[in-house]
Amino acid sequence: MDKKKVAVPLVCHGHSRPVVDLFYSPVTPDGFFLISASKDSSPMLRNGETGDWIGTFEGHKGAVWSVCLDTNALCAASASADFSAKVWDALTGDVLHSFEHKHIVRACAFSEDTRLLLTGGVEKVLRIYDLNRPDAPPREVDKSPGSVRTVTWMHSDQTILSSCTDMGGVRLWDVRSGKIVQTLETKSSVTSAEVSQDGRYITTADGSTVKFWDANHYGLVKSYDMPCTVESASLEPKYGNKFVAGGEDMWVRVFDFHTGDEIACNKGHHGPVHCVRFSPGGESYASGSEDGTIRIWMTGPLTQDDNEPFAANGSVGKVKVTAEDVSRKIEGFHIAEEGKTN
């Protein structure tokens, strides 16, 4: 029988409630970073390579549903059930802006040029805040047909992609006209939507299927049925030859992009998996779960050499982020005890 290699993940503790969203920064001069959203109301910033905790953003008074980092990982944003979206200084942990909404904010995303913040939620309104003029009222694009679940920017900030909690489909808005220009039809509500790093594909998870769409012509490229209801899926960014998916059966699975065959099945979470994301270089992927932990799994050699042994902590190759890089990030951060519960 085929003896599958057992991957040993890096387990990141610290959240006291379920982890509901994860976001990796691009690679910066200081390495890359991972931010997590949790129902415990306190997003956490980590070294994306080692999983080491850097700091906790404290200030929300309700569950945080969505988080993101800007291109340089200098600012973070969060969307919360306390009816606000906040922008934070990712070096000090200070709140830079707090944007009040009239209902739960479910999703947020920085524009590629980092000047704009997009938010959406239960109000069914997509708002665009100009971070250079934070006191100015936000621009509102055409009303969303349902409660907003996910938002992201595409096409160099010319297109907005959004899905709803209470209906299927992904809608695409033209930012200039503020109108919906295209709908990608799905049977179930889309719980995760990701634009690939090279801008070629939109990866969506709806019900028990993962779909890949052409990000420029909007045609359906591939659709794969999953073994269970999946909440999140992410495409490997470097070669685009595999994707990871996680859902209610608590397992994190890796599949071949071209065939849909399962390559690996990672067991370890003790509750449904709410979010999965590949790191910017594709060498690892992170999963966040109802059990309150984040697990970082090594992809293994991207050349697919199966004889390469895993290191004791599941990593392959050298750790590229130096201690000084991380301490530069930590300097001035409000250090809170990891695992601190409110």
Contacts in CASP RR format, 6 or more apart in sequence:
PFRMAT RR
TARGET T0000
AUTHOR 0000-0000-0000
METHOD contacts of the structure
MODEL  1
MDKKKVAVPLVCHGHSRPVVDLFYSPVTPDGFFLISASKDSSPMLRNGET
GDWIGTFEGHKGAVWSVCLDTNALCAASASADFSAKVWDALTGDVLHSFE
HKHIVRACAFSEDTRLLLTGGVEKVLRIYDLNRPDAPPREVDKSPGSVRT
VTWMHSDQTILSSCTDMGGVRLWDVRSGKIVQTLETKSSVTSAEVSQDGR
YITTADGSTVKFWDANHYGLVKSYDMPCTVESASLEPKYGNKFVAGGEDM
WVRVFDFHTGDEIACNKGHHGPVHCVRFSPGGESYASGSEDGTIRIWMTG
PLTQDDNEPFAANGSVGKVKVTAEDVSRKIEGFHIAEEGKTN
4 264 0 8 1.000
4 265 0 8 1.000
5 306 0 8 1.000
5 310 0 8 1.000
7 264 0 8 1.000
7 266 0 8 1.000
7 297 0 8 1.000
7 298 0 8 1.000
7 310 0 8 1.000
7 314 0 8 1.000
8 310 0 8 1.000
8 312 0 8 1.000
8 313 0 8 1.000
8 314 0 8 1.000
9 266 0 8 1.000
9 268 0 8 1.000
9 295 0 8 1.000
9 296 0 8 1.000
9 297 0 8 1.000
9 298 0 8 1.000
9 314 0 8 1.000
10 50 0 8 1.000
10 51 0 8 1.000
10 295 0 8 1.000
10 296 0 8 1.000
10 313 0 8 1.000
10 314 0 8 1.000
10 315 0 8 1.000
11 293 0 8 1.000
11 294 0 8 1.000
11 295 0 8 1.000
12 36 0 8 1.000
12 46 0 8 1.000
12 51 0 8 1.000
12 53 0 8 1.000
12 293 0 8 1.000
12 294 0 8 1.000
12 295 0 8 1.000
12 296 0 8 1.000
13 292 0 8 1.000
13 293 0 8 1.000
13 338 0 8 1.000
13 339 0 8 1.000
14 44 0 8 1.000
14 53 0 8 1.000
14 292 0 8 1.000
14 293 0 8 1.000
14 338 0 8 1.000
14 339 0 8 1.000
14 340 0 8 1.000
15 36 0 8 1.000
15 38 0 8 1.000
15 40 0 8 1.000
15 42 0 8 1.000
15 44 0 8 1.000
15 292 0 8 1.000
15 293 0 8 1.000
15 294 0 8 1.000
15 339 0 8 1.000
16 38 0 8 1.000
16 40 0 8 1.000
16 292 0 8 1.000
16 339 0 8 1.000
16 341 0 8 1.000
16 342 0 8 1.000
17 38 0 8 1.000
17 39 0 8 1.000
17 40 0 8 1.000
17 63 0 8 1.000
17 292 0 8 1.000
18 38 0 8 1.000
18 39 0 8 1.000
18 274 0 8 1.000
18 289 0 8 1.000
18 290 0 8 1.000
18 291 0 8 1.000
18 292 0 8 1.000
19 36 0 8 1.000
19 37 0 8 1.000
19 38 0 8 1.000
19 274 0 8 1.000
19 275 0 8 1.000
19 288 0 8 1.000
19 289 0 8 1.000
19 292 0 8 1.000
19 293 0 8 1.000
19 294 0 8 1.000
20 37 0 8 1.000
20 38 0 8 1.000
20 39 0 8 1.000
20 63 0 8 1.000
20 64 0 8 1.000
20 65 0 8 1.000
20 66 0 8 1.000
20 274 0 8 1.000
20 275 0 8 1.000
20 288 0 8 1.000
21 36 0 8 1.000
21 37 0 8 1.000
21 64 0 8 1.000
21 65 0 8 1.000
21 66 0 8 1.000
21 67 0 8 1.000
21 274 0 8 1.000
21 275 0 8 1.000
22 34 0 8 1.000
22 35 0 8 1.000
22 36 0 8 1.000
22 37 0 8 1.000
22 67 0 8 1.000
22 275 0 8 1.000
22 276 0 8 1.000
22 277 0 8 1.000
22 286 0 8 1.000
22 287 0 8 1.000
22 288 0 8 1.000
22 294 0 8 1.000
23 34 0 8 1.000
23 35 0 8 1.000
23 67 0 8 1.000
23 68 0 8 1.000
23 69 0 8 1.000
23 277 0 8 1.000
24 32 0 8 1.000
24 33 0 8 1.000
24 34 0 8 1.000
24 48 0 8 1.000
24 69 0 8 1.000
24 277 0 8 1.000
24 278 0 8 1.000
24 279 0 8 1.000
24 280 0 8 1.000
24 286 0 8 1.000
25 32 0 8 1.000
25 33 0 8 1.000
25 34 0 8 1.000
25 35 0 8 1.000
25 69 0 8 1.000
25 70 0 8 1.000
25 71 0 8 1.000
25 72 0 8 1.000
25 73 0 8 1.000
25 280 0 8 1.000
26 32 0 8 1.000
26 71 0 8 1.000
26 73 0 8 1.000
26 280 0 8 1.000
27 280 0 8 1.000
27 281 0 8 1.000
28 72 0 8 1.000
28 73 0 8 1.000
29 325 0 8 1.000
30 73 0 8 1.000
30 321 0 8 1.000
30 325 0 8 1.000
30 326 0 8 1.000
30 328 0 8 1.000
30 329 0 8 1.000
31 47 0 8 1.000
31 48 0 8 1.000
31 49 0 8 1.000
31 320 0 8 1.000
31 321 0 8 1.000
31 325 0 8 1.000
32 48 0 8 1.000
32 49 0 8 1.000
32 73 0 8 1.000
32 279 0 8 1.000
32 280 0 8 1.000
32 281 0 8 1.000
32 321 0 8 1.000
33 45 0 8 1.000
33 46 0 8 1.000
33 47 0 8 1.000
33 48 0 8 1.000
33 54 0 8 1.000
33 69 0 8 1.000
33 73 0 8 1.000
33 90 0 8 1.000
33 329 0 8 1.000
34 45 0 8 1.000
34 46 0 8 1.000
34 47 0 8 1.000
34 48 0 8 1.000
34 51 0 8 1.000
34 279 0 8 1.000
34 286 0 8 1.000
34 294 0 8 1.000
34 296 0 8 1.000
35 43 0 8 1.000
35 44 0 8 1.000
35 45 0 8 1.000
35 46 0 8 1.000
35 67 0 8 1.000
35 68 0 8 1.000
35 69 0 8 1.000
35 76 0 8 1.000
36 43 0 8 1.000
36 44 0 8 1.000
36 46 0 8 1.000
36 67 0 8 1.000
36 288 0 8 1.000
36 294 0 8 1.000
37 43 0 8 1.000
37 64 0 8 1.000
37 65 0 8 1.000
37 66 0 8 1.000
37 67 0 8 1.000
37 78 0 8 1.000
37 79 0 8 1.000
38 44 0 8 1.000
38 63 0 8 1.000
38 64 0 8 1.000
38 292 0 8 1.000
39 62 0 8 1.000
39 63 0 8 1.000
39 64 0 8 1.000
40 63 0 8 1.000
40 341 0 8 1.000
40 342 0 8 1.000
41 59 0 8 1.000
41 60 0 8 1.000
41 61 0 8 1.000
41 62 0 8 1.000
41 63 0 8 1.000
41 64 0 8 1.000
41 80 0 8 1.000
41 82 0 8 1.000
41 342 0 8 1.000
42 56 0 8 1.000
42 57 0 8 1.000
42 58 0 8 1.000
42 59 0 8 1.000
42 60 0 8 1.000
42 64 0 8 1.000
42 336 0 8 1.000
42 342 0 8 1.000
43 56 0 8 1.000
43 57 0 8 1.000
43 60 0 8 1.000
43 64 0 8 1.000
43 67 0 8 1.000
43 76 0 8 1.000
43 78 0 8 1.000
43 88 0 8 1.000
44 53 0 8 1.000
44 55 0 8 1.000
44 56 0 8 1.000
44 57 0 8 1.000
45 53 0 8 1.000
45 54 0 8 1.000
45 55 0 8 1.000
45 56 0 8 1.000
45 57 0 8 1.000
45 76 0 8 1.000
45 90 0 8 1.000
45 329 0 8 1.000
46 52 0 8 1.000
46 53 0 8 1.000
46 54 0 8 1.000
46 294 0 8 1.000
47 54 0 8 1.000
47 321 0 8 1.000
47 326 0 8 1.000
47 329 0 8 1.000
48 279 0 8 1.000
48 286 0 8 1.000
48 296 0 8 1.000
48 321 0 8 1.000
49 279 0 8 1.000
49 284 0 8 1.000
49 319 0 8 1.000
49 320 0 8 1.000
49 321 0 8 1.000
50 319 0 8 1.000
50 321 0 8 1.000
51 294 0 8 1.000
51 296 0 8 1.000
52 326 0 8 1.000
53 338 0 8 1.000
54 326 0 8 1.000
54 329 0 8 1.000
54 330 0 8 1.000
54 333 0 8 1.000
55 93 0 8 1.000
55 330 0 8 1.000
55 333 0 8 1.000
55 334 0 8 1.000
55 335 0 8 1.000
55 336 0 8 1.000
56 334 0 8 1.000
56 336 0 8 1.000
56 338 0 8 1.000
56 340 0 8 1.000
57 76 0 8 1.000
57 78 0 8 1.000
57 86 0 8 1.000
57 88 0 8 1.000
57 93 0 8 1.000
58 334 0 8 1.000
58 336 0 8 1.000
59 86 0 8 1.000
59 95 0 8 1.000
60 78 0 8 1.000
60 80 0 8 1.000
60 82 0 8 1.000
60 84 0 8 1.000
60 86 0 8 1.000
61 80 0 8 1.000
61 82 0 8 1.000
62 80 0 8 1.000
62 81 0 8 1.000
62 82 0 8 1.000
63 80 0 8 1.000
63 81 0 8 1.000
64 78 0 8 1.000
64 79 0 8 1.000
64 80 0 8 1.000
64 81 0 8 1.000
65 79 0 8 1.000
65 80 0 8 1.000
65 81 0 8 1.000
65 104 0 8 1.000
65 105 0 8 1.000
65 106 0 8 1.000
65 107 0 8 1.000
66 78 0 8 1.000
66 79 0 8 1.000
66 105 0 8 1.000
66 106 0 8 1.000
66 107 0 8 1.000
66 108 0 8 1.000
66 150 0 8 1.000
67 76 0 8 1.000
67 77 0 8 1.000
67 78 0 8 1.000
67 79 0 8 1.000
67 108 0 8 1.000
68 76 0 8 1.000
68 77 0 8 1.000
68 108 0 8 1.000
68 109 0 8 1.000
68 110 0 8 1.000
69 75 0 8 1.000
69 76 0 8 1.000
69 77 0 8 1.000
69 90 0 8 1.000
69 110 0 8 1.000
70 76 0 8 1.000
70 77 0 8 1.000
70 110 0 8 1.000
70 114 0 8 1.000
71 110 0 8 1.000
71 112 0 8 1.000
71 113 0 8 1.000
71 114 0 8 1.000
72 114 0 8 1.000
73 90 0 8 1.000
74 89 0 8 1.000
74 90 0 8 1.000
74 91 0 8 1.000
75 87 0 8 1.000
75 88 0 8 1.000
75 89 0 8 1.000
75 90 0 8 1.000
75 96 0 8 1.000
75 110 0 8 1.000
75 114 0 8 1.000
76 87 0 8 1.000
76 88 0 8 1.000
76 90 0 8 1.000
76 93 0 8 1.000
77 85 0 8 1.000
77 86 0 8 1.000
77 87 0 8 1.000
77 88 0 8 1.000
77 108 0 8 1.000
77 109 0 8 1.000
77 110 0 8 1.000
77 117 0 8 1.000
78 85 0 8 1.000
78 86 0 8 1.000
78 88 0 8 1.000
78 108 0 8 1.000
79 85 0 8 1.000
79 105 0 8 1.000
79 106 0 8 1.000
79 107 0 8 1.000
79 108 0 8 1.000
79 119 0 8 1.000
79 120 0 8 1.000
79 121 0 8 1.000
80 86 0 8 1.000
80 104 0 8 1.000
80 105 0 8 1.000
81 104 0 8 1.000
81 105 0 8 1.000
83 100 0 8 1.000
83 101 0 8 1.000
83 102 0 8 1.000
83 103 0 8 1.000
83 104 0 8 1.000
83 105 0 8 1.000
84 98 0 8 1.000
84 99 0 8 1.000
84 100 0 8 1.000
84 101 0 8 1.000
84 105 0 8 1.000
85 98 0 8 1.000
85 99 0 8 1.000
85 101 0 8 1.000
85 105 0 8 1.000
85 108 0 8 1.000
85 117 0 8 1.000
85 119 0 8 1.000
85 129 0 8 1.000
86 95 0 8 1.000
86 97 0 8 1.000
86 98 0 8 1.000
86 99 0 8 1.000
87 95 0 8 1.000
87 96 0 8 1.000
87 97 0 8 1.000
87 98 0 8 1.000
87 99 0 8 1.000
87 117 0 8 1.000
87 131 0 8 1.000
87 134 0 8 1.000
88 94 0 8 1.000
88 95 0 8 1.000
88 96 0 8 1.000
89 95 0 8 1.000
89 96 0 8 1.000
90 329 0 8 1.000
91 329 0 8 1.000
91 331 0 8 1.000
91 332 0 8 1.000
91 333 0 8 1.000
92 332 0 8 1.000
92 333 0 8 1.000
92 334 0 8 1.000
93 333 0 8 1.000
93 334 0 8 1.000
94 334 0 8 1.000
96 134 0 8 1.000
97 129 0 8 1.000
97 131 0 8 1.000
97 134 0 8 1.000
99 117 0 8 1.000
99 119 0 8 1.000
99 127 0 8 1.000
99 129 0 8 1.000
99 134 0 8 1.000
99 138 0 8 1.000
101 119 0 8 1.000
101 121 0 8 1.000
101 123 0 8 1.000
101 127 0 8 1.000
102 123 0 8 1.000
103 121 0 8 1.000
103 122 0 8 1.000
103 123 0 8 1.000
104 121 0 8 1.000
104 122 0 8 1.000
105 119 0 8 1.000
105 120 0 8 1.000
105 121 0 8 1.000
106 120 0 8 1.000
106 121 0 8 1.000
106 122 0 8 1.000
106 147 0 8 1.000
106 148 0 8 1.000
106 149 0 8 1.000
106 150 0 8 1.000
106 165 0 8 1.000
107 118 0 8 1.000
107 119 0 8 1.000
107 120 0 8 1.000
107 121 0 8 1.000
107 148 0 8 1.000
107 149 0 8 1.000
107 150 0 8 1.000
107 151 0 8 1.000
107 162 0 8 1.000
108 117 0 8 1.000
108 118 0 8 1.000
108 119 0 8 1.000
108 120 0 8 1.000
108 151 0 8 1.000
109 117 0 8 1.000
109 118 0 8 1.000
109 151 0 8 1.000
109 152 0 8 1.000
109 153 0 8 1.000
110 116 0 8 1.000
110 117 0 8 1.000
110 118 0 8 1.000
110 153 0 8 1.000
111 117 0 8 1.000
111 118 0 8 1.000
111 153 0 8 1.000
111 157 0 8 1.000
112 153 0 8 1.000
112 156 0 8 1.000
112 157 0 8 1.000
113 157 0 8 1.000
114 131 0 8 1.000
115 130 0 8 1.000
115 131 0 8 1.000
115 132 0 8 1.000
116 128 0 8 1.000
116 129 0 8 1.000
116 130 0 8 1.000
116 131 0 8 1.000
116 157 0 8 1.000
117 128 0 8 1.000
117 129 0 8 1.000
117 131 0 8 1.000
118 126 0 8 1.000
118 127 0 8 1.000
118 128 0 8 1.000
118 129 0 8 1.000
118 151 0 8 1.000
118 153 0 8 1.000
118 160 0 8 1.000
119 126 0 8 1.000
119 127 0 8 1.000
119 129 0 8 1.000
119 138 0 8 1.000
119 151 0 8 1.000
120 126 0 8 1.000
120 127 0 8 1.000
120 144 0 8 1.000
120 148 0 8 1.000
120 151 0 8 1.000
120 162 0 8 1.000
121 147 0 8 1.000
121 148 0 8 1.000
121 149 0 8 1.000
122 147 0 8 1.000
122 148 0 8 1.000
124 143 0 8 1.000
124 144 0 8 1.000
124 145 0 8 1.000
124 146 0 8 1.000
124 147 0 8 1.000
124 148 0 8 1.000
125 140 0 8 1.000
125 143 0 8 1.000
125 144 0 8 1.000
125 148 0 8 1.000
126 140 0 8 1.000
126 141 0 8 1.000
126 142 0 8 1.000
126 144 0 8 1.000
126 148 0 8 1.000
126 151 0 8 1.000
126 160 0 8 1.000
126 162 0 8 1.000
126 173 0 8 1.000
127 138 0 8 1.000
127 139 0 8 1.000
127 140 0 8 1.000
128 138 0 8 1.000
128 139 0 8 1.000
128 140 0 8 1.000
128 141 0 8 1.000
128 175 0 8 1.000
129 138 0 8 1.000
130 136 0 8 1.000
130 138 0 8 1.000
130 139 0 8 1.000
141 160 0 8 1.000
141 173 0 8 1.000
141 175 0 8 1.000
141 178 0 8 1.000
141 179 0 8 1.000
142 173 0 8 1.000
142 178 0 8 1.000
142 179 0 8 1.000
142 180 0 8 1.000
144 162 0 8 1.000
144 164 0 8 1.000
144 171 0 8 1.000
145 164 0 8 1.000
145 167 0 8 1.000
145 171 0 8 1.000
146 164 0 8 1.000
146 165 0 8 1.000
146 166 0 8 1.000
146 167 0 8 1.000
147 164 0 8 1.000
147 165 0 8 1.000
147 166 0 8 1.000
148 162 0 8 1.000
148 163 0 8 1.000
148 164 0 8 1.000
148 165 0 8 1.000
149 162 0 8 1.000
149 163 0 8 1.000
149 164 0 8 1.000
149 165 0 8 1.000
149 189 0 8 1.000
149 190 0 8 1.000
149 191 0 8 1.000
150 161 0 8 1.000
150 162 0 8 1.000
150 163 0 8 1.000
150 190 0 8 1.000
150 191 0 8 1.000
150 192 0 8 1.000
150 193 0 8 1.000
151 160 0 8 1.000
151 161 0 8 1.000
151 162 0 8 1.000
152 160 0 8 1.000
152 161 0 8 1.000
152 162 0 8 1.000
152 193 0 8 1.000
152 194 0 8 1.000
152 195 0 8 1.000
153 159 0 8 1.000
153 160 0 8 1.000
153 161 0 8 1.000
153 195 0 8 1.000
154 160 0 8 1.000
154 161 0 8 1.000
154 172 0 8 1.000
154 195 0 8 1.000
154 199 0 8 1.000
154 202 0 8 1.000
154 215 0 8 1.000
155 215 0 8 1.000
157 175 0 8 1.000
158 174 0 8 1.000
158 175 0 8 1.000
158 176 0 8 1.000
159 172 0 8 1.000
159 173 0 8 1.000
159 174 0 8 1.000
159 175 0 8 1.000
159 181 0 8 1.000
160 172 0 8 1.000
160 173 0 8 1.000
160 175 0 8 1.000
161 170 0 8 1.000
161 171 0 8 1.000
161 172 0 8 1.000
161 173 0 8 1.000
161 193 0 8 1.000
161 195 0 8 1.000
161 202 0 8 1.000
162 170 0 8 1.000
162 171 0 8 1.000
162 173 0 8 1.000
162 193 0 8 1.000
163 169 0 8 1.000
163 170 0 8 1.000
163 171 0 8 1.000
163 189 0 8 1.000
163 190 0 8 1.000
163 191 0 8 1.000
163 193 0 8 1.000
163 204 0 8 1.000
164 171 0 8 1.000
164 189 0 8 1.000
164 190 0 8 1.000
165 189 0 8 1.000
166 189 0 8 1.000
167 189 0 8 1.000
168 185 0 8 1.000
168 186 0 8 1.000
168 187 0 8 1.000
168 188 0 8 1.000
168 189 0 8 1.000
168 190 0 8 1.000
168 206 0 8 1.000
169 183 0 8 1.000
169 184 0 8 1.000
169 185 0 8 1.000
169 186 0 8 1.000
169 189 0 8 1.000
169 190 0 8 1.000
169 206 0 8 1.000
170 183 0 8 1.000
170 184 0 8 1.000
170 186 0 8 1.000
170 190 0 8 1.000
170 193 0 8 1.000
170 202 0 8 1.000
170 204 0 8 1.000
170 213 0 8 1.000
171 180 0 8 1.000
171 182 0 8 1.000
171 183 0 8 1.000
171 184 0 8 1.000
172 180 0 8 1.000
172 181 0 8 1.000
172 182 0 8 1.000
172 183 0 8 1.000
172 184 0 8 1.000
172 218 0 8 1.000
173 179 0 8 1.000
173 180 0 8 1.000
173 181 0 8 1.000
174 181 0 8 1.000
182 218 0 8 1.000
184 202 0 8 1.000
184 204 0 8 1.000
184 211 0 8 1.000
184 213 0 8 1.000
184 218 0 8 1.000
184 219 0 8 1.000
184 220 0 8 1.000
186 204 0 8 1.000
186 206 0 8 1.000
186 209 0 8 1.000
186 211 0 8 1.000
187 206 0 8 1.000
187 207 0 8 1.000
187 209 0 8 1.000
188 206 0 8 1.000
188 207 0 8 1.000
188 209 0 8 1.000
189 206 0 8 1.000
189 207 0 8 1.000
190 204 0 8 1.000
190 205 0 8 1.000
190 206 0 8 1.000
191 205 0 8 1.000
191 206 0 8 1.000
191 207 0 8 1.000
191 230 0 8 1.000
191 231 0 8 1.000
191 232 0 8 1.000
192 203 0 8 1.000
192 204 0 8 1.000
192 205 0 8 1.000
192 231 0 8 1.000
192 232 0 8 1.000
192 233 0 8 1.000
192 234 0 8 1.000
192 275 0 8 1.000
193 202 0 8 1.000
193 203 0 8 1.000
193 204 0 8 1.000
194 202 0 8 1.000
194 203 0 8 1.000
194 204 0 8 1.000
194 233 0 8 1.000
194 234 0 8 1.000
194 235 0 8 1.000
194 277 0 8 1.000
195 201 0 8 1.000
195 202 0 8 1.000
195 203 0 8 1.000
195 215 0 8 1.000
196 202 0 8 1.000
196 203 0 8 1.000
196 215 0 8 1.000
196 235 0 8 1.000
196 237 0 8 1.000
196 240 0 8 1.000
197 237 0 8 1.000
197 238 0 8 1.000
197 280 0 8 1.000
198 237 0 8 1.000
199 215 0 8 1.000
200 214 0 8 1.000
200 215 0 8 1.000
200 216 0 8 1.000
201 212 0 8 1.000
201 213 0 8 1.000
201 214 0 8 1.000
201 215 0 8 1.000
201 221 0 8 1.000
201 235 0 8 1.000
202 212 0 8 1.000
202 213 0 8 1.000
202 214 0 8 1.000
202 215 0 8 1.000
203 210 0 8 1.000
203 211 0 8 1.000
203 212 0 8 1.000
203 233 0 8 1.000
203 234 0 8 1.000
203 235 0 8 1.000
203 243 0 8 1.000
204 210 0 8 1.000
204 211 0 8 1.000
204 212 0 8 1.000
204 213 0 8 1.000
204 233 0 8 1.000
205 230 0 8 1.000
205 231 0 8 1.000
205 232 0 8 1.000
205 233 0 8 1.000
205 245 0 8 1.000
207 229 0 8 1.000
207 230 0 8 1.000
208 225 0 8 1.000
208 226 0 8 1.000
208 227 0 8 1.000
208 228 0 8 1.000
208 229 0 8 1.000
208 230 0 8 1.000
209 223 0 8 1.000
209 224 0 8 1.000
209 225 0 8 1.000
209 226 0 8 1.000
209 230 0 8 1.000
210 223 0 8 1.000
210 224 0 8 1.000
210 226 0 8 1.000
210 230 0 8 1.000
210 233 0 8 1.000
210 243 0 8 1.000
210 245 0 8 1.000
210 255 0 8 1.000
211 220 0 8 1.000
211 222 0 8 1.000
211 223 0 8 1.000
211 224 0 8 1.000
212 220 0 8 1.000
212 221 0 8 1.000
212 222 0 8 1.000
212 223 0 8 1.000
212 235 0 8 1.000
212 243 0 8 1.000
212 257 0 8 1.000
213 219 0 8 1.000
213 220 0 8 1.000
213 221 0 8 1.000
214 220 0 8 1.000
214 221 0 8 1.000
222 257 0 8 1.000
222 260 0 8 1.000
224 255 0 8 1.000
224 260 0 8 1.000
226 245 0 8 1.000
226 253 0 8 1.000
227 249 0 8 1.000
227 253 0 8 1.000
227 262 0 8 1.000
228 247 0 8 1.000
228 248 0 8 1.000
228 249 0 8 1.000
229 247 0 8 1.000
229 248 0 8 1.000
230 245 0 8 1.000
230 246 0 8 1.000
230 247 0 8 1.000
230 248 0 8 1.000
231 246 0 8 1.000
231 247 0 8 1.000
231 248 0 8 1.000
231 272 0 8 1.000
231 273 0 8 1.000
231 274 0 8 1.000
231 275 0 8 1.000
232 245 0 8 1.000
232 246 0 8 1.000
232 247 0 8 1.000
232 273 0 8 1.000
232 274 0 8 1.000
232 275 0 8 1.000
232 276 0 8 1.000
232 277 0 8 1.000
233 243 0 8 1.000
233 244 0 8 1.000
233 245 0 8 1.000
233 246 0 8 1.000
233 276 0 8 1.000
234 243 0 8 1.000
234 244 0 8 1.000
234 245 0 8 1.000
234 276 0 8 1.000
234 277 0 8 1.000
234 278 0 8 1.000
234 285 0 8 1.000
235 242 0 8 1.000
235 243 0 8 1.000
235 257 0 8 1.000
235 278 0 8 1.000
236 242 0 8 1.000
236 243 0 8 1.000
236 244 0 8 1.000
236 257 0 8 1.000
236 278 0 8 1.000
236 282 0 8 1.000
236 285 0 8 1.000
236 299 0 8 1.000
236 302 0 8 1.000
237 278 0 8 1.000
237 280 0 8 1.000
237 281 0 8 1.000
237 282 0 8 1.000
238 281 0 8 1.000
238 282 0 8 1.000
238 302 0 8 1.000
239 302 0 8 1.000
240 257 0 8 1.000
241 256 0 8 1.000
241 257 0 8 1.000
241 258 0 8 1.000
242 254 0 8 1.000
242 255 0 8 1.000
242 256 0 8 1.000
242 257 0 8 1.000
242 263 0 8 1.000
242 299 0 8 1.000
243 254 0 8 1.000
243 255 0 8 1.000
243 257 0 8 1.000
244 252 0 8 1.000
244 253 0 8 1.000
244 254 0 8 1.000
244 255 0 8 1.000
244 276 0 8 1.000
244 278 0 8 1.000
244 285 0 8 1.000
244 287 0 8 1.000
245 252 0 8 1.000
245 253 0 8 1.000
245 255 0 8 1.000
245 276 0 8 1.000
246 252 0 8 1.000
246 253 0 8 1.000
246 273 0 8 1.000
246 276 0 8 1.000
246 287 0 8 1.000
247 272 0 8 1.000
247 273 0 8 1.000
247 274 0 8 1.000
248 272 0 8 1.000
248 273 0 8 1.000
249 272 0 8 1.000
250 267 0 8 1.000
250 268 0 8 1.000
250 269 0 8 1.000
250 270 0 8 1.000
250 271 0 8 1.000
250 272 0 8 1.000
250 273 0 8 1.000
250 289 0 8 1.000
251 265 0 8 1.000
251 266 0 8 1.000
251 267 0 8 1.000
251 268 0 8 1.000
251 269 0 8 1.000
251 273 0 8 1.000
252 265 0 8 1.000
252 266 0 8 1.000
252 269 0 8 1.000
252 273 0 8 1.000
252 276 0 8 1.000
252 285 0 8 1.000
252 287 0 8 1.000
252 295 0 8 1.000
252 297 0 8 1.000
253 262 0 8 1.000
253 264 0 8 1.000
253 265 0 8 1.000
253 266 0 8 1.000
254 262 0 8 1.000
254 263 0 8 1.000
254 264 0 8 1.000
254 265 0 8 1.000
254 266 0 8 1.000
254 285 0 8 1.000
254 299 0 8 1.000
255 261 0 8 1.000
255 262 0 8 1.000
255 263 0 8 1.000
256 262 0 8 1.000
256 263 0 8 1.000
266 287 0 8 1.000
266 295 0 8 1.000
266 297 0 8 1.000
268 295 0 8 1.000
269 287 0 8 1.000
269 288 0 8 1.000
269 289 0 8 1.000
269 290 0 8 1.000
269 291 0 8 1.000
269 293 0 8 1.000
269 295 0 8 1.000
270 289 0 8 1.000
270 290 0 8 1.000
270 291 0 8 1.000
271 289 0 8 1.000
271 290 0 8 1.000
271 291 0 8 1.000
272 289 0 8 1.000
272 290 0 8 1.000
273 287 0 8 1.000
273 288 0 8 1.000
273 289 0 8 1.000
273 290 0 8 1.000
274 288 0 8 1.000
274 289 0 8 1.000
274 290 0 8 1.000
275 287 0 8 1.000
275 288 0 8 1.000
276 285 0 8 1.000
276 286 0 8 1.000
276 287 0 8 1.000
276 288 0 8 1.000
277 285 0 8 1.000
277 286 0 8 1.000
278 284 0 8 1.000
278 285 0 8 1.000
278 299 0 8 1.000
279 285 0 8 1.000
279 286 0 8 1.000
282 299 0 8 1.000
282 302 0 8 1.000
283 298 0 8 1.000
283 299 0 8 1.000
283 300 0 8 1.000
283 302 0 8 1.000
283 316 0 8 1.000
284 296 0 8 1.000
284 297 0 8 1.000
284 298 0 8 1.000
284 299 0 8 1.000
284 315 0 8 1.000
285 296 0 8 1.000
285 297 0 8 1.000
285 299 0 8 1.000
286 294 0 8 1.000
286 295 0 8 1.000
286 296 0 8 1.000
286 297 0 8 1.000
287 294 0 8 1.000
287 295 0 8 1.000
287 297 0 8 1.000
288 294 0 8 1.000
288 295 0 8 1.000
289 295 0 8 1.000
298 310 0 8 1.000
298 314 0 8 1.000
298 315 0 8 1.000
298 316 0 8 1.000
300 308 0 8 1.000
300 310 0 8 1.000
300 316 0 8 1.000
301 308 0 8 1.000
301 316 0 8 1.000
308 316 0 8 1.000
310 316 0 8 1.000
311 317 0 8 1.000
END
